[in-house]
Amino acid sequence: MLLKDKIIIVTGASSGIGAAAALRLAAQGAKLVLGARREAELRQIEGQINQSNGAAVAVPGDVTEAGFAEALVDMATERFGGLDGAFNNAGILGNGAMVAETAPAEWDEVLATNLTASYHAARAQIPALRARGGGSLVFTGSFIGHTATLPGMGAYAASKAGLVGLMQAIAVEHGAEGIRANVLMPGGTMTPAAMDAATNPETAAFISGLHALKRMAQPEEIADAALFLLSDMASFVTGSAMLADGGNSICKV
């Protein structure tokens, strides 16, 4: 087991990549603290893990709420004895408006969820990792804002680009303490956040065509990449913006 007895926080754990990661990490021996806004769905993932002889505790809440990052770390410490890593995965796409038509409130919401919440998470998690002699922080970024973007994704692109800079600062500042930080950059993935790709064949075909593999990822494939970054298999990987994008970034046909 790659994460036997490692204590890991996963946010956005109620569905999509976060839920797939929670199940995959638990199967590899991790003890999990799960965070997400949708309590019913989060409780279902918690129950599924515990019923399979895993160890998980759900903490419903919003990553933009004051104190939520600390509550997750506190739960990890109280329930399991500390913290060894985190998959800071929660995020939103925004409403798809062009930059000039994006209302300030919409801009603020996307940046608060995708970027500022990761700052709060890291600020709460780093002391706990330090107390354990190190650990791994993984943030969910995107090829959008890094190798490409799409119309209507200005706030999202800006937030994900900022996440790379935040991660690099953390990696440089805390590497000597054994704390690694990386951003995982998925390509198009079959999740509820993919909007109508799961039900509209034309949308799915268009998105699939943007990738060299000519298909979208399954959430479990991105979860495996997160597992790698959280595990000791990635012991010399830090400060990386790691693409798991099916060749999206290199595909022009």
C-alpha positions as CSV (number, residue, x, y, z in Angstrom):
1,M,0.0,0.0,0.0
2,L,1.5,3.3,-1.2
3,L,-0.1,5.4,1.6
4,K,-0.4,2.9,4.5
5,D,-1.3,4.9,7.6
6,K,-0.7,8.2,5.9
7,I,-3.2,10.9,7.0
8,I,-4.5,12.9,4.0
9,I,-7.0,15.7,3.5
10,V,-9.0,15.7,0.3
11,T,-11.3,18.6,-0.6
12,G,-13.9,18.6,-3.3
13,A,-14.4,15.0,-2.2
14,S,-18.1,14.6,-2.8
15,S,-17.9,13.9,-6.6
16,G,-15.7,13.8,-9.7
17,I,-11.9,13.8,-9.3
18,G,-12.1,14.4,-5.5
19,A,-14.4,11.4,-4.9
20,A,-12.3,9.1,-7.1
21,A,-9.2,10.2,-5.3
22,A,-10.7,9.6,-1.9
23,L,-11.6,6.0,-2.9
24,R,-8.2,5.4,-4.5
25,L,-6.2,6.8,-1.6
26,A,-8.2,4.9,0.9
27,A,-7.6,1.7,-1.1
28,Q,-3.9,2.4,-0.8
29,G,-4.1,2.6,3.0
30,A,-4.6,6.4,3.7
31,K,-6.6,7.7,6.6
32,L,-8.7,10.4,5.1
33,V,-10.4,13.7,6.1
34,L,-12.9,14.6,3.4
35,G,-14.2,18.1,2.8
36,A,-16.9,19.3,0.4
37,R,-20.0,21.5,0.4
38,R,-22.6,18.8,-0.5
39,E,-23.0,16.9,2.8
40,A,-25.2,14.0,1.5
41,E,-22.8,13.1,-1.3
42,L,-19.8,13.5,1.0
43,R,-21.3,11.2,3.6
44,Q,-21.9,8.6,0.9
45,I,-18.2,8.6,0.0
46,E,-17.3,8.5,3.7
47,G,-19.6,5.5,4.3
48,Q,-18.3,3.7,1.2
49,I,-14.7,3.9,2.5
50,N,-15.5,2.9,6.0
51,Q,-17.7,0.0,4.9
52,S,-14.7,-1.2,2.9
53,N,-12.5,-1.4,6.0
54,G,-10.9,2.0,5.2
55,A,-10.8,5.0,7.5
56,A,-12.5,8.3,6.6
57,V,-14.2,11.2,8.3
58,A,-16.3,13.8,6.5
59,V,-16.2,17.5,7.4
60,P,-18.9,19.3,5.3
61,G,-18.1,22.9,4.5
62,D,-17.0,25.4,1.9
63,V,-13.3,26.0,1.3
64,T,-14.0,29.7,1.1
65,E,-15.4,29.9,4.6
66,A,-13.2,31.3,7.3
67,G,-11.8,28.6,9.5
68,F,-12.7,25.6,7.3
69,A,-9.1,24.9,6.4
70,E,-8.2,24.8,10.1
71,A,-11.2,22.6,10.9
72,L,-9.9,20.0,8.4
73,V,-6.4,20.0,9.9
74,D,-7.9,19.9,13.4
75,M,-10.0,16.9,12.5
76,A,-6.9,15.1,11.0
77,T,-5.0,15.7,14.2
78,E,-7.9,14.8,16.6
79,R,-9.1,11.7,14.8
80,F,-5.9,10.3,13.4
81,G,-3.0,12.0,15.1
82,G,-1.6,14.4,12.5
83,L,-1.3,15.2,8.9
84,D,0.9,13.8,6.1
85,G,-0.5,15.3,3.0
86,A,-3.4,17.0,1.3
87,F,-5.1,17.0,-2.1
88,N,-6.5,20.5,-2.3
89,N,-8.8,19.8,-5.1
90,A,-12.0,21.9,-4.6
91,G,-12.7,24.4,-7.4
92,I,-15.3,26.0,-9.7
93,L,-15.3,26.9,-13.4
94,G,-17.3,30.1,-13.2
95,N,-20.1,31.2,-15.5
96,G,-18.3,31.3,-18.8
97,A,-18.4,35.0,-19.3
98,M,-15.8,36.9,-21.4
99,V,-13.4,38.9,-19.3
100,A,-15.0,42.3,-20.2
101,E,-18.4,40.8,-19.3
102,T,-17.3,39.2,-16.0
103,A,-18.9,40.9,-13.0
104,P,-16.5,41.7,-10.1
105,A,-18.5,39.4,-7.8
106,E,-18.1,36.5,-10.2
107,W,-14.3,37.2,-10.6
108,D,-14.0,37.3,-6.8
109,E,-15.9,34.0,-6.3
110,V,-13.7,32.1,-8.7
111,L,-10.5,33.5,-7.3
112,A,-11.6,32.9,-3.8
113,T,-12.5,29.3,-4.5
114,N,-9.6,28.2,-6.7
115,L,-6.7,30.3,-5.5
116,T,-7.3,32.1,-2.1
117,A,-8.7,28.9,-0.6
118,S,-5.5,27.1,-1.5
119,Y,-3.5,29.7,0.3
120,H,-5.7,29.2,3.4
121,A,-5.3,25.5,3.1
122,A,-1.5,25.6,2.8
123,R,-1.3,28.1,5.7
124,A,-3.2,25.6,7.9
125,Q,-1.6,22.5,6.6
126,I,2.1,23.4,6.5
127,P,2.6,23.6,10.3
128,A,0.9,20.2,10.7
129,L,3.2,18.7,8.0
130,R,6.2,20.3,9.7
131,A,5.2,18.6,13.0
132,R,5.3,15.2,11.2
133,G,8.7,15.8,9.6
134,G,7.4,16.7,6.2
135,G,4.7,15.6,3.7
136,S,3.1,16.4,0.3
137,L,0.7,19.1,-0.8
138,V,-1.1,18.6,-4.1
139,F,-3.3,21.3,-5.7
140,T,-5.6,20.7,-8.7
141,G,-4.7,23.1,-11.4
142,S,-5.5,22.9,-15.1
143,F,-4.0,23.1,-18.6
144,I,-6.2,26.2,-18.9
145,G,-4.2,29.1,-17.7
146,H,-0.9,27.2,-18.3
147,T,-0.6,25.8,-21.8
148,A,-3.9,27.1,-23.3
149,T,-7.2,28.6,-22.5
150,L,-10.7,28.9,-24.0
151,P,-13.1,31.8,-24.4
152,G,-15.1,32.6,-21.3
153,M,-12.5,31.1,-19.0
154,G,-10.6,34.3,-17.9
155,A,-11.3,34.1,-14.2
156,Y,-10.7,30.4,-14.1
157,A,-7.4,30.7,-16.1
158,A,-6.1,33.4,-13.9
159,S,-6.9,31.4,-10.7
160,K,-5.2,28.3,-12.0
161,A,-2.2,30.2,-13.2
162,G,-1.9,31.8,-9.8
163,L,-2.0,28.4,-8.2
164,V,1.3,27.5,-10.0
165,G,3.0,30.5,-8.5
166,L,1.7,29.7,-5.0
167,M,2.8,26.1,-5.3
168,Q,6.3,27.1,-6.4
169,A,6.7,29.5,-3.5
170,I,5.7,26.8,-1.0
171,A,8.1,24.3,-2.6
172,V,11.0,26.7,-2.3
173,E,10.2,27.9,1.2
174,H,9.6,24.5,2.7
175,G,11.6,22.0,0.7
176,A,14.3,21.8,3.3
177,E,11.7,20.7,5.9
178,G,10.7,17.7,3.8
179,I,7.5,19.4,2.5
180,R,6.8,18.9,-1.2
181,A,4.3,20.9,-3.2
182,N,3.0,20.2,-6.7
183,V,0.1,21.2,-9.0
184,L,-1.7,18.4,-10.8
185,M,-3.1,19.6,-14.2
186,P,-5.8,17.4,-15.6
187,G,-7.1,17.5,-19.1
188,G,-10.8,17.2,-19.9
189,T,-12.3,14.7,-17.4
190,M,-15.7,13.1,-17.3
191,T,-17.0,14.7,-14.1
192,P,-20.1,16.7,-13.3
193,A,-17.9,19.8,-13.8
194,A,-17.5,18.9,-17.5
195,M,-21.1,20.2,-17.9
196,D,-23.0,18.4,-20.7
197,A,-20.0,16.4,-22.0
198,A,-21.3,13.3,-20.2
199,T,-24.7,13.5,-21.9
200,N,-24.1,15.3,-25.1
201,P,-22.1,13.3,-27.6
202,E,-21.2,16.3,-29.7
203,T,-19.7,18.1,-26.7
204,A,-17.8,15.0,-25.7
205,A,-16.5,14.6,-29.2
206,F,-15.3,18.2,-29.4
207,I,-13.5,18.0,-26.0
208,S,-12.1,14.6,-26.8
209,G,-10.6,16.0,-30.1
210,L,-8.6,18.6,-28.2
211,H,-6.5,15.7,-26.7
212,A,-3.8,13.6,-28.4
213,L,-5.4,10.5,-27.0
214,K,-8.7,11.6,-28.6
215,R,-10.7,10.9,-25.5
216,M,-11.5,12.5,-22.1
217,A,-10.0,11.2,-18.8
218,Q,-11.9,9.1,-16.3
219,P,-11.7,10.6,-12.8
220,E,-9.8,7.5,-11.6
221,E,-7.0,8.3,-14.0
222,I,-6.5,11.7,-12.5
223,A,-6.8,10.1,-9.0
224,D,-3.9,7.9,-9.9
225,A,-1.7,10.9,-10.7
226,A,-2.7,12.5,-7.4
227,L,-1.8,9.2,-5.6
228,F,1.7,9.3,-7.2
229,L,2.3,12.9,-6.1
230,L,1.1,12.2,-2.5
231,S,3.2,9.0,-2.2
232,D,6.9,8.4,-1.6
233,M,7.1,7.3,-5.3
234,A,7.3,11.1,-5.9
235,S,9.8,11.7,-3.1
236,F,12.0,13.9,-5.4
237,V,9.2,15.6,-7.2
238,T,8.4,19.1,-5.9
239,G,7.7,22.5,-7.5
240,S,6.2,20.7,-10.5
241,A,3.2,21.6,-12.6
242,M,2.5,18.1,-13.7
243,L,0.3,17.6,-16.7
244,A,-2.1,14.6,-16.8
245,D,-3.9,16.0,-19.8
246,G,-4.0,13.2,-22.4
247,G,-1.7,15.3,-24.6
248,N,-4.0,18.3,-24.7
249,S,-1.1,20.7,-24.4
250,I,0.6,19.3,-27.5
251,C,-2.4,18.6,-29.7
252,K,-3.1,21.0,-32.6
253,V,-5.1,18.7,-34.8
